[in-house]
Amino acid sequence: MTLLSVVQMNSQNDIEANFNVIESLIQQSKADGASLIVFPENFVCFAAGKQRETAAQFESIQQRLEQLAHQYQIWIVAGTLPCPFRPDGSIIEDGRVRTVSLCISPERTEARYDKIHLFDVQVGDAVGGYQESKFFEPGTDVVVAKTPFGNIGLLVCYDLRFPELALTLRSHGAHLLTAPAAFTYKTGQMHWQLLLQARAMDSQCQVLGAAQQGWHGEKRQTWGHAGAANSRGQILEILDTEGAQLFTVPFDLEEQNMIRSSMPLMQHRKLISL
C-alpha cells in the first residue's frame, strides 16, 4: 500500500509566497508518509494575463520543483505551469502558451502532459465567459507516467469532463489519474465531485483531484473541495474547509486489480456505431 497526498491551495500572483506554501505542504506530506503529492492548476502563480510572463520562467520553476522533489525524496505532480514551448522544444510563435503538468520523481522530471481540452465556455459568474484558446495552445498527446507505486495518467481540470480521455489513459496502463484543477465556483459546485467519481468509475482508476479554492484577485473565485475517489468511484476524502491544506489517502494496487478482475469493464466494452 502507498500513501498519496492531494493539495488544495489559494494561489495568488506572488510566486515566492506560493513557493513557501508549496514547500510547507511537501513537508506535511512527508510527515504523513506519502510517496506522492499532487498540486492544483496554476499552483505557482495564479494571475490572469500573466501567463506569458510566468511561462518565461518555466525552466527555472521546473528546476526548483525538481530540487524540492530530490530534497524531500517525494514524487510531485506539479499541477500546471504555463510553458512557451512544445514538448519537442519548438517555440509557440503566436504569443500563446501551453498548460503543462509535470510528473517529477526525486531524480528528474519523468513526464510532461500538455492540456488537451481548453475551457472555452460561458459560465455566468463574475468573469462571465472563459476563452482559454485565446491564451493557450492545446496539447495533442495522452501521457502516462510510470512510478514504483503505479502508472499515473495525467489530466488537467476541464479534461475531467471527457470520459474517453480517462478510458484512453486506462487502456495505456494507468492505475491513477491526477487532475490538477481550478474549477470555477459555479461549475465546481455543480459537477466537481460528480466528475471525480464518474471518471474513477469509468476507468477503474483512483482519481486524485487537487484544487484551487477561494478568490484570486477581485473577479476569479474557485470552488476548491480537493478530493479523491477510489477505483470503484467512491469518495475517499473531500475537503469542505477553506485555505491551503492537504489530505493523504491510501492506494493499494492489489486491491485495484481485484476490483478490475471482478468487474472487467475494459474487456466488456464494445464500440457501438449507429
N, C-alpha and C positions, 0 to 999 in steps of 0.2 A: 504493500500500500504506500502511496505517495501523498504528501500534503501539498496543496496548491492554494496560493493567495490571490484574491481578487480585490482590486482597489477601486475606491470612489474618491474623486478629487473635486476641488473647486479651483481649477487653474485660472490664473489671470495672465496679464501680459508681461509680467516680470519673470524672466527666465531664471534668474538666480534664486528668487524666492520660491519658485516652483521646484527647483532642484533641491532646496533644503527640505521641502516636504517629501520629495521622491526618496531621498536618502533615509529620512526618518521612517518612512513606510517600509523600505527594504530592511532596515534594522528590525522593525517589528515582525516582518515576515520571517526573517531568520530566527528570531526568538520563538516563533510558533513552530519552527522545524520544517518550514516549507522548502520545496525544491524549485518552485516556480512562482513568480509574481507577475500578474497581468495588470498593466496600466491602461487608463482610458484614452480615448481620442483627444488630441490637442493637449496632452498632459504636460508638455514642456513649455508651451506658450499658447494661450487662448486669446487671440486678438484679431478681430475682424479687420481685413485689409492689410495685415502684416505678414501674410503667408510668404511672399517673395523675400521679405527681409529675414524672416526666420529660416527659410529654405537656404539662404546663403550660408547659414551656419550648420547645415545638415551634417557635414563630416565631423566637425568639432563636437557637436552634440552626440553623435554616434560614438565617438571615442570616449566621451565622458561616461556614457552608459556602459560601454564595454569595460571601462575601468571599475565601475561600481559592481558589475557582474563578477569580475575577477576578484575584487576586494572582498566581497561578501560570499563568493562561491555559490551563486544562485543564477538560475535561468531567468531571463527577463523577456516578456513580450512587451516591447516598447511601444505601447499604444499606437499613436500615429504621429508622424513628423512630416512637414511639407518638404519635398525634395525637388530641386530644379533639374534633375537629370533622370533618365530612364535606367532600368537595370543594366542595359548594355553600355551605359556611360554617355549616351548622346544627350545633348542639351535640348530642353524643351524651348523652342525658339519663339513661341507666340506670347511669352510672358506668364503662361500658366505654370503650375507646379503639379506634382503628383502627391497624393496622400499615401504615405508609406508606413507599413507596420513591420517592425524588425523583430526577429526572434534571435536572442543573444544568449549564448552559453557562457560559462565562466572563462572560456578561452577565446571566443571570437563571435562575430555575427554569423549565424548559421543560415538564416533565410530572410528574404525580403519579399513582402507582398504589397503590391500596388492596388489600392481600392478600385474595384471594377464598377460597382454601381454608384452613380452620382445622384445626389439628393436635389433634384430639380422639381420642387413641389410648392403648392400653395397651402399654408398651414393655418393662417388666420390668427396668429399670435401678434406680439408687438413688432416683430420683424416682418410678418406678412408672408412674403414669398422667399424661397431659397433657390439659388441657381448655382450649384457647385460647379457645373460645367463651364461657367464663365471664368472661374479662377483655377480649376483643376482639370487635368487631363486624366481620363480613365486608364486604369491598367487593363491587361488582357489575359493574364495567366493565373491559374489557380496554383496555390503553393501549400505544400505540406512539409513541415519541419520535423526531422527525426530527433528524438530525445531519448535518454535512457529510461524514461518512465512512460513513454508512449508517443505516438506521432500527433503533431499539432497541425490542424487545418486552420489557416489564418483567414479571418473575416474582419470587416470593419463596418460597424454601425448599420447603415442602410442595407448592406449585404444580407442582414438577417431576414429581410422580407422576401428573399428569393430562395425557396427550398431546393431548387435544382443545384444551386451552388453548394449548399451543405451536403447534398447527396453526392455530388461530384467529388468533394473532399473525402467523404466516406469511401467512395469507390477507389480513391487514391491512397487509402490506408489510414485515414485519420481516426484517432481514438478520442481526441479532444478538439473542440472548436473554441477558439478565442475570439471574442467580439468586443474590442475596444469601441466605446460609443460616446456620443454627445447628443442623445435624443432630446428633441425639444420637449418642453414641459407638457405640451398638449398631446403630441404623438406618443410620448413615453407613458403618460397616464393611461392612454387607451390600449397600447399594444406591447409595451416593453416586456413585461413578464410573460405575456402570452407568446411572444416570439421566442424568448429563451426556451420555453417549454416545448413549443412546436418544433423548433429546429433540433432539439435534443431527441424528441420523439421520432421525427422523420428519419434522422441519421443514426440513431442509437449511439451518439457520441455525447460525452459530457460537455456541456456548454458553459463557458466562463465569460460573463458579461460585465466587464469593467466599465464604469460610467462617470461622466461629469455630472455635477449636481450644483444647482444654485444659479446665482446671477453672475454674468461675465460682461462687465460694462452695464450700460443702462437699459439695453433692449433684450439681450440674449439670456434666456433662462432655460436651464437644462433640468431634466427630470431626476437624474440620479438613480437610486434604488439598485445599485450594483447587485448582481445576483448570479447564482449558479444553478443549473439543472442537471440531474443525473441522466444516465443513458436510457432510463425509462420515461424521461420527460417530467419527472417530479422535481419540485424546487428543493434544493439542498439548503440554501440560505439566500435571503434577500434583505438588503438594508432598508430601514424605514426611518433613519435619522439623518440629519444634515451634516455636511462637512467632510473633510478628508479623513478616511479610515479604511480599514480592510477587514476581510474575514478570511479564514482558512478552512478549506474543505478537503476531505479525503478523496483519492481516486484509486480504485482497485481494478487493474487490468483484467485479472482473472474473473472478477465479478461481471465486468462488462462482457467478456467472452461468453459467459453463461447466459446473460440476457440476450445476446445476439443469437446464440445457438438455439435457445428455447423459442424465439420468435424470429425466424430467419427472413427478415423483410427484404434484404437485398436479393436473396435467391428467388423470392416470390414476386419481385417487382416485374411488371410487364409494361412494355412500351405500347401504348394504345393510340392508334390513329383513326380518325373519323373519315 
